Amino acid sequence: MAEPLSPRSNPDYQAAPDEPEALDGTAYPQAVAEYLGDMISQLESMARVAGFDLLVYLLSMARVEAEANARLAASAPRRPAGR
């Protein structure tokens, strides 16, 4: 099984200048959820072209969930680093 990717492992990823990082260098949940939504969207498109209707539905549900988590994470108060 492949190692999980972080948003920063994507060569096209551009962090915002004010984007905070966790102490271990990983992205906060909003960036992760946005990245997952983007990746799932690509998989959803591939499944649609291949005619995999049930997979399109499941991926669509996963994309919607990732987008909802990104919105929730964006509105959640951030804890100061080191806590």
Backbone hydrogen bonds, N-H to C=O, Kabsch-Sander energy under -0.5 kcal/mol:
donor,donor_aa,acceptor,acceptor_aa,energy
9,S,6,S,-2.0
10,N,7,P,-1.3
13,Y,10,N,-2.0
15,A,13,Y,-0.5
19,E,16,A,-2.1
22,A,26,T,-2.6
25,G,22,A,-2.2
28,Y,20,P,-0.6
31,A,28,Y,-0.6
32,V,28,Y,-1.7
33,A,29,P,-3.0
34,E,30,Q,-2.5
35,Y,31,A,-2.2
36,L,32,V,-2.8
37,G,33,A,-2.4
38,D,34,E,-2.2
39,M,35,Y,-2.5
40,I,36,L,-3.0
41,S,37,G,-2.0
42,Q,38,D,-1.6
43,L,39,M,-2.1
44,E,40,I,-2.9
45,S,41,S,-2.1
46,M,42,Q,-2.0
47,A,43,L,-2.6
48,R,44,E,-2.2
49,V,45,S,-2.3
50,A,46,M,-1.9
51,G,47,A,-0.7
51,G,48,R,-0.9
52,F,47,A,-2.5
53,D,51,G,-1.5
56,V,52,F,-2.6
57,Y,53,D,-2.2
58,L,54,L,-2.5
59,L,55,L,-2.8
60,S,56,V,-2.3
61,M,57,Y,-2.2
62,A,58,L,-2.1
63,R,59,L,-2.6
64,V,60,S,-2.5
65,E,61,M,-2.1
66,A,62,A,-2.4
67,E,63,R,-2.6
68,A,64,V,-2.2
69,N,65,E,-2.4
70,A,66,A,-2.1
71,R,67,E,-2.1
72,L,68,A,-2.5
73,A,69,N,-2.8
74,A,70,A,-2.1
75,S,71,R,-1.5
76,A,72,L,-1.0
83,R,80,P,-1.1
